[in-house]
Structure formats: C-alpha cells, structure tokens
Amino acid sequence: AVHFPLHALLRVTGLVQPIPWRRKAESTASAESTASATAEMREAMVAGLIIAPLWFFAQWTYSAGVAGTSVTASTVISTTSVVWTLLGSILFLKEKVTVLKVLG
C-alpha cells in the first residue's frame, strides 16, 4: 500500500517507469496494443505464481530462524536485511549502485 504512492511520486520525477499493466487505455486503442497489455499482464501473473511459493518458503525459514534467537539479534538481523540484500545484488547480480538504491 505504501509503494504505490511512492512509485507515483518517483514516476512524476522521472526516476522510475510507469507500471506496464496499469497504463491508461487510449481512446483509440488498437487490437495490437490490447494484446500487448494482455501479454504483459499474463507475464506479471506468471511471475507472481512462480515467486509466491519461493517468497513463502523464504519468509517461513526466516521466521523460524529469528524465533530461535534473542530479541537483540533478531532486531539487528531484521534492521540490516536491506543492506545485505543490496550488497548481495551488487556482488552476485552485478547490479549498478545508484544514489536511489543507497538512500533506499
């Protein structure tokens, strides 16, 4: 719920692209653009179906691991997870470091 207003703000500033499946339909929409929008929506749905079980398993194992630690350790793990994710994406996925990513 928080991400959509933030995404809209960043889209207005030009820092991110519009969400493909949320584009406003043009009044003279052709069959080709409608088919393209349907294909993009289908791709998003397939990606969600693939990612959902992985996300559930990751969250379940994370919760199980944190449940076995102290409150202090779980707070540190939870708070710094964003930093580890950024570092992992830079090291393993070779993503570029941007100001927006570091500020995030």
Secondary structure in CASP SS format (residue, H / E / C, confidence):
PFRMAT SS
TARGET T0000
AUTHOR 0000-0000-0000
METHOD secondary structure of the structure
MODEL  1
A C 1.00
V C 1.00
H H 1.00
F H 1.00
P H 1.00
L H 1.00
H H 1.00
A H 1.00
L H 1.00
L H 1.00
R H 1.00
V H 1.00
T H 1.00
G C 1.00
L C 1.00
V C 1.00
Q C 1.00
P C 1.00
I C 1.00
P H 1.00
W H 1.00
R H 1.00
R C 1.00
K C 1.00
A C 1.00
E C 1.00
S C 1.00
T C 1.00
A C 1.00
S C 1.00
A H 1.00
E H 1.00
S H 1.00
T H 1.00
A H 1.00
S H 1.00
A H 1.00
T H 1.00
A H 1.00
E H 1.00
M H 1.00
R H 1.00
E H 1.00
A H 1.00
M H 1.00
V H 1.00
A H 1.00
G H 1.00
L H 1.00
I H 1.00
I H 1.00
A H 1.00
P H 1.00
L H 1.00
W H 1.00
F H 1.00
F H 1.00
A H 1.00
Q H 1.00
W H 1.00
T H 1.00
Y H 1.00
S H 1.00
A H 1.00
G H 1.00
V H 1.00
A H 1.00
G C 1.00
T C 1.00
S C 1.00
V H 1.00
T H 1.00
A H 1.00
S H 1.00
T H 1.00
V H 1.00
I H 1.00
S H 1.00
T H 1.00
T H 1.00
S H 1.00
V H 1.00
V H 1.00
W H 1.00
T H 1.00
L H 1.00
L H 1.00
G H 1.00
S H 1.00
I H 1.00
L H 1.00
F H 1.00
L C 1.00
K C 1.00
E C 1.00
K C 1.00
V C 1.00
T C 1.00
V H 1.00
L H 1.00
K H 1.00
V H 1.00
L H 1.00
G C 1.00
END
